[in-house]
């Protein structure tokens, strides 16, 4: 009986001790949770304060005086004279090498390609996806993912800038959310900076626009983004009276205004007249890293931004009577026969101008249809730098340069990166139209066309340099 009492008393003591320990532990935990809560509030408050202080950066007024570099004479590109006597050109006149890359299917066509130095590889923007392309290995998804409305699409598809020194990618984003994707209200466009290339190709989890990455909001929301790099960005200025661009303004990434250029004087066209004309033709000559070549509507001069305060006129395009003239435009309509520029690319050998003439015959694909992944053109003109002359290519079925490098498809550029020009075509079109000559120079081309892993729906990026 006494043993039973001792056992009962021992169990009771243990129960009391355990209860006391649990009570004390809970009390301590409550104290800890309270302390953690206080610290969290302090951290959040401090973080918000730091973010607020960072957001308080007041952009500086223009810091530099605009300079126009006229040290070299402007070269004349005479489209009017060239159109009187079209002539064919061979691809070997502007390039010496040709390569082929498969770049996805029609669901996501390439709108921009960037050559990676010394690697025989490219980064392609298949809107809205980014891929790493290298011959001999499967394409790899780049470690950044964004929906289509997240991208800033004001730049003719030029949404990325690759810094060769740091291998970091700079991307132009719209700042839109699910709620503002249609109107863009309260959205702040920005330039985001991604980690180095090696990280982005081996990363296990994607980076998103909402991720805590380095971001630089654009200073003025009303002006459209024209171009950007790892050091700053450029916005186009719009005339208050007409809404048409008449110049550019340069900024550093922090949003400080560096310099303002007014490049178009005199009468401007109302916005209704230029809806079908590209506001700017822009591309980066990445060999120079920060140099940007651009044009404006109703302005036939090709400019280059050489540094934040210096613009140089490079080329003057002459259309003659076929050029656009405000006085001839009754009821805000462009008269038949008028011509203007829609695409503009460059390599060390020449300038490549895709032109559109009102009422002209559209350059169609092999089925006779308009291309749905690039601007519609009616004419193709080339300025040969070494010869200093302009050539209009013939308006026949074989539009573009005669491909004498490997007897493949006629070539006309759809884009540019550094010294490379590239053209996009479907595998189906190439398999139907390429004539096999048995020549050794067709070896790579035939291997591509006969590869069973290359599907009919795929696109091919044809690169010449």
C-alpha positions in Angstrom: 0.0 0.0 0.0 2.8 2.3 0.9 4.6 1.5 -2.3 1.5 2.5 -4.2 1.4 5.8 -2.4 5.1 6.5 -3.1 4.5 5.7 -6.8 1.4 8.0 -6.9 3.4 10.8 -5.1 6.3 10.4 -7.6 4.0 10.7 -10.6 2.3 13.7 -9.1 5.6 15.4 -8.5 6.8 14.7 -12.1 3.5 16.1 -13.4 3.9 19.3 -11.4 7.5 19.7 -12.5 6.6 19.1 -16.2 3.7 21.6 -15.9 6.0 24.2 -14.4 8.6 23.7 -17.1 6.0 24.0 -19.9 4.6 27.1 -18.2 8.0 28.7 -17.9 8.9 27.7 -21.5 5.7 29.2 -22.8 6.4 32.4 -20.8 9.9 32.6 -22.2 8.6 32.0 -25.7 6.0 34.7 -25.4 8.8 37.0 -24.2 10.9 35.9 -27.2 8.1 36.3 -29.6 7.3 39.7 -28.2 11.0 40.7 -28.6 11.1 39.3 -32.1 8.0 41.2 -33.0 9.5 44.5 -31.7 12.7 43.8 -33.7 10.7 43.0 -36.8 8.7 46.2 -36.6 12.0 48.2 -36.1 13.6 46.4 -39.1 10.5 47.0 -41.3 10.4 50.7 -40.2 14.1 51.1 -40.8 13.9 49.4 -44.1 11.0 51.5 -45.2 12.8 54.6 -44.1 15.9 53.6 -46.0 13.8 52.8 -49.1 12.0 56.1 -48.7 15.3 57.9 -48.3 16.6 56.2 -51.4 13.4 57.1 -53.3 13.9 60.7 -52.3 16.8 61.2 -54.7 16.0 64.4 -56.4 17.0 64.2 -60.1 19.4 67.0 -61.1 18.7 69.5 -63.9 20.6 69.2 -67.2 24.3 69.1 -66.3 25.9 69.4 -69.7 25.6 71.6 -72.8 24.5 69.8 -76.0 27.2 69.5 -78.7 26.8 68.5 -82.3 30.0 66.9 -83.7 30.4 68.0 -87.3 34.1 67.1 -87.6 33.3 64.7 -90.4 31.1 65.5 -93.4 27.7 63.9 -93.5 27.6 61.1 -96.1 24.7 61.3 -98.7 22.6 58.2 -99.2 20.7 58.9 -102.5 17.7 56.6 -102.5 16.0 58.6 -105.3 18.8 58.1 -107.7 19.3 54.4 -106.8 15.6 53.7 -107.4 15.9 54.7 -111.1 18.2 51.8 -111.8 17.9 48.8 -109.4 20.9 46.4 -109.4 21.5 43.0 -107.7 24.3 42.6 -105.1 26.0 39.5 -103.8 26.2 38.6 -100.2 30.0 38.3 -100.4 30.1 42.1 -101.0 29.0 42.8 -97.4 30.0 39.6 -95.5 32.4 36.6 -95.6 30.9 34.1 -93.1 27.5 32.6 -92.7 26.2 30.5 -89.7 22.8 28.9 -88.8 21.1 28.7 -85.4 17.7 27.2 -84.5 15.8 29.7 -82.4 12.5 28.3 -81.4 9.1 28.2 -83.1 6.4 30.6 -84.3 4.8 31.0 -80.9 7.8 33.1 -79.7 9.7 34.6 -82.6 13.0 36.4 -82.1 12.8 40.2 -81.7 16.4 40.8 -80.5 19.6 38.9 -80.6 22.9 39.7 -78.8 26.2 38.2 -79.7 28.3 37.0 -76.8 32.0 37.8 -77.4 34.5 35.0 -78.2 31.9 32.2 -77.6 30.2 31.6 -80.9 26.9 32.0 -78.9 24.0 34.4 -78.8 21.3 35.5 -76.3 18.0 35.8 -78.1 14.8 37.5 -76.9 11.9 35.4 -78.0 9.3 37.8 -76.6 8.7 37.3 -73.7 11.4 34.6 -73.1 15.2 34.8 -73.1 17.4 31.9 -74.4 21.1 31.1 -74.7 21.9 29.7 -78.2 25.2 28.0 -79.0 26.0 25.7 -81.9 26.3 22.0 -81.1 24.4 22.1 -77.8 20.6 22.4 -77.0 19.2 25.9 -76.4 19.0 26.9 -72.7 16.5 29.1 -71.0 18.1 32.2 -69.4 17.3 32.6 -65.7 14.9 35.5 -65.9 11.2 35.1 -66.5 8.7 37.8 -67.2 5.2 37.9 -68.8 4.8 39.8 -72.0 3.1 42.8 -70.3 6.0 43.2 -67.9 8.4 44.2 -70.7 8.8 47.8 -71.9 7.9 47.5 -75.6 8.6 51.1 -76.7 11.9 50.4 -78.4 11.1 48.3 -81.5 11.7 45.2 -79.5 15.1 46.2 -78.2 14.5 45.2 -74.6 18.0 44.1 -73.5 21.5 45.5 -73.2 24.5 43.2 -72.4 27.5 44.7 -70.7 30.5 42.9 -72.1 32.7 43.9 -69.2 30.6 42.6 -66.4 28.5 40.0 -68.4 25.4 41.4 -66.7 22.2 41.9 -68.6 20.2 45.2 -68.3 16.5 44.8 -69.2 13.8 47.4 -69.8 10.6 46.6 -67.9 7.2 48.3 -67.9 6.5 48.4 -64.2 2.9 47.1 -64.9 1.1 44.8 -62.6 -1.9 42.5 -63.1 -4.2 45.3 -62.2 -2.5 48.0 -64.4 -1.5 45.8 -67.4 -4.2 47.3 -69.7 -4.0 51.0 -68.7 -0.5 51.3 -67.3 -1.9 53.8 -64.7 0.6 54.4 -61.8 3.1 52.1 -63.5 6.7 53.2 -63.3 8.9 51.8 -66.1 12.4 50.8 -64.9 15.7 49.3 -66.0 16.6 46.2 -64.0 20.1 44.7 -63.7 20.5 40.9 -63.7 23.4 38.8 -62.2 26.4 37.8 -64.4 25.9 35.4 -67.3 27.4 32.3 -65.6 24.9 32.8 -62.7 22.0 33.2 -65.1 22.8 30.0 -67.0 23.2 27.8 -63.9 20.6 29.3 -61.6 18.2 26.8 -60.1 15.2 29.2 -59.5 14.1 31.9 -61.9 14.5 35.6 -61.2 11.3 37.6 -61.7 10.6 41.3 -62.2 9.3 41.4 -58.6 12.5 39.8 -57.2 14.8 42.0 -55.1 17.2 42.9 -57.9 18.8 46.2 -58.8 16.2 48.5 -60.3 16.4 52.1 -61.7 13.0 53.8 -62.3 12.8 56.0 -65.4 12.7 59.7 -64.6 9.8 61.0 -66.8 6.8 58.8 -67.4 5.4 60.8 -70.3 8.5 60.4 -72.6 9.2 57.1 -74.2 12.4 55.1 -73.7 14.6 55.3 -76.8 17.7 53.4 -75.7 19.7 52.4 -72.7 23.0 50.9 -71.6 24.9 50.0 -68.4 25.6 53.7 -67.7 22.3 55.4 -68.5 19.3 55.8 -70.7 17.8 58.1 -73.4 14.2 59.3 -73.7 12.7 61.0 -76.7 11.3 64.6 -76.3 7.9 65.3 -77.6 6.6 68.5 -79.0 3.9 69.9 -76.7 1.9 71.2 -79.7 1.9 68.1 -81.9 2.9 65.2 -79.7 5.7 64.3 -82.2 9.3 63.7 -81.1 11.7 66.5 -81.8 14.8 65.5 -79.9 16.3 63.4 -77.1 17.4 63.7 -73.5 20.1 61.7 -71.8 20.1 60.5 -68.2 22.3 58.5 -65.9 20.8 55.4 -64.2 20.0 57.4 -61.1 17.6 59.6 -63.1 19.8 62.8 -63.3 19.3 64.7 -66.5 22.6 64.9 -68.3 21.8 66.7 -71.6 18.9 67.7 -73.8 19.1 67.8 -77.6 16.6 69.5 -79.9 17.3 68.0 -83.3 14.3 69.0 -85.4 13.3 72.6 -86.1 10.4 74.1 -88.0 7.0 72.7 -88.7 6.1 69.3 -87.2 3.5 66.8 -88.3 0.5 66.2 -86.1 0.5 62.9 -84.4 -2.4 61.6 -86.6 -0.1 61.8 -89.7 2.7 59.6 -88.4 0.8 56.7 -86.8 2.1 54.4 -89.5 5.7 55.7 -89.4 8.2 54.4 -86.8 9.0 57.2 -84.3 12.6 56.1 -84.0 14.8 53.5 -85.6 17.3 52.6 -82.9 20.0 50.0 -82.3 23.1 49.7 -80.3 26.5 49.4 -82.0 27.7 47.2 -79.1 31.3 47.3 -80.3 31.3 50.8 -78.9 29.2 49.7 -75.9 27.4 53.0 -75.3 27.0 54.4 -78.8 23.5 54.5 -80.2 22.4 55.2 -83.7 18.9 56.6 -84.3 16.5 58.4 -86.6 13.3 60.4 -86.1 10.2 60.7 -88.4 10.2 63.4 -91.0 13.9 63.8 -90.4 16.2 62.2 -93.0 19.4 62.4 -90.9 20.9 59.4 -89.2 22.4 60.4 -85.9 24.8 58.7 -83.5 24.8 59.5 -79.8 28.6 59.3 -79.0 28.4 60.2 -75.3 25.8 61.8 -73.1 26.4 65.3 -74.4 27.5 64.7 -78.0 25.4 63.8 -81.1 27.0 63.4 -84.6 25.1 63.4 -87.9 26.3 60.5 -89.9 24.2 60.0 -93.0 21.6 62.1 -94.9 19.0 60.0 -96.8 17.6 61.6 -100.0 14.2 60.5 -101.2 13.6 63.4 -103.7 10.0 63.7 -104.8 9.2 60.4 -103.1 10.0 61.8 -99.7 7.3 62.8 -97.2 6.3 66.5 -97.3 3.8 68.0 -94.8 2.4 70.4 -97.4 1.4 67.5 -99.7 -0.6 65.8 -97.0 -4.3 66.7 -97.2 -6.7 65.5 -94.6 -3.8 63.9 -92.7 -3.3 61.2 -95.4 0.0 60.1 -96.9 -0.2 60.4 -100.7 0.4 57.3 -102.8 4.0 56.9 -104.0 5.6 58.5 -100.9 8.4 56.5 -99.3 9.8 56.3 -95.8 12.2 54.2 -93.7 11.0 51.3 -91.6 14.2 49.3 -90.8 17.8 50.4 -90.6 20.8 48.2 -89.9 24.6 48.6 -90.3 27.8 46.6 -90.4 31.3 47.6 -91.4 30.5 47.2 -95.1 27.2 49.0 -95.4 23.9 50.4 -94.4 20.8 48.3 -95.0 17.5 50.2 -95.3 14.1 48.6 -95.4 11.7 51.0 -97.1 8.0 51.3 -97.4 6.2 53.0 -100.3 2.6 53.9 -100.1 0.8 51.8 -102.7 3.9 49.7 -103.4 4.1 45.9 -103.7 4.8 44.3 -100.4 7.8 41.9 -100.1 6.0 38.7 -99.3 7.1 35.3 -98.0 7.4 32.2 -100.1 3.6 31.6 -99.9 2.8 35.1 -101.0 1.8 36.3 -97.6 3.0 39.2 -95.6 5.5 38.4 -92.8 3.7 38.6 -89.4 6.9 38.8 -87.3 8.6 41.8 -88.9 7.7 45.1 -90.5 6.3 45.1 -94.0 8.6 46.4 -96.7 8.3 47.3 -100.4 12.0 48.2 -101.2 15.5 47.3 -100.0 18.3 49.8 -100.4 22.0 49.4 -99.5 24.7 52.0 -99.0 28.1 50.5 -99.7 30.6 52.3 -97.5 33.8 51.6 -99.4 32.3 52.6 -102.7 30.2 55.5 -101.3 27.2 54.6 -103.5 23.6 53.6 -102.9 22.0 50.6 -104.6 18.3 49.7 -104.8 17.9 45.9 -105.0 15.6 44.6 -107.8 11.9 44.0 -107.0 11.8 40.4 -108.1 11.0 37.2 -106.4 14.5 36.7 -105.0 14.4 39.7 -102.7 17.7 40.4 -100.9 21.3 39.7 -101.6 22.2 36.8 -103.8 23.7 34.2 -101.5 27.0 33.2 -103.0 28.5 32.2 -99.6 26.8 28.8 -99.6 24.1 29.1 -102.4 21.4 29.2 -99.7 18.5 31.6 -99.2 18.7 35.2 -100.5 19.6 37.3 -97.5 18.2 40.5 -96.1 18.7 41.5 -92.4 15.9 41.4 -89.8 18.2 42.5 -87.1 21.8 43.3 -86.0 24.1 42.7 -83.1 27.7 44.1 -83.2 29.1 43.4 -86.6 26.6 40.6 -87.2 23.5 40.8 -89.3 20.8 38.1 -88.9 17.8 37.0 -90.9 14.9 34.8 -89.6 13.3 32.1 -91.7 11.2 29.0 -91.1 12.7 25.6 -91.6 9.8 24.7 -93.9 10.6 27.6 -96.2 14.3 26.7 -96.3 13.6 23.1 -97.0 11.3 24.0 -99.8 13.4 26.7 -101.5 17.1 25.9 -100.9 18.6 24.3 -104.1 21.2 21.6 -103.2 24.2 22.1 -105.4 26.5 19.4 -104.0 29.1 22.0 -103.3 31.2 21.6 -100.1 30.3 25.1 -99.0 26.7 23.8 -98.4 27.8 21.3 -95.9 26.6 23.1 -92.8 23.4 24.1 -94.5 22.5 20.6 -95.7 23.3 19.2 -92.2 20.8 21.6 -90.7 18.1 20.9 -93.3 18.5 17.1 -92.9 18.6 17.0 -89.1 15.6 15.1 -87.9 15.7 17.0 -84.6 15.0 20.3 -86.4 11.2 20.5 -86.7 9.2 22.1 -89.4 7.7 24.6 -87.0 11.2 25.9 -86.0 12.7 29.2 -87.0 16.3 29.5 -88.1 18.5 32.6 -87.4 20.9 33.0 -90.3 23.9 35.0 -89.2 26.4 36.8 -91.5 29.5 38.7 -90.5 
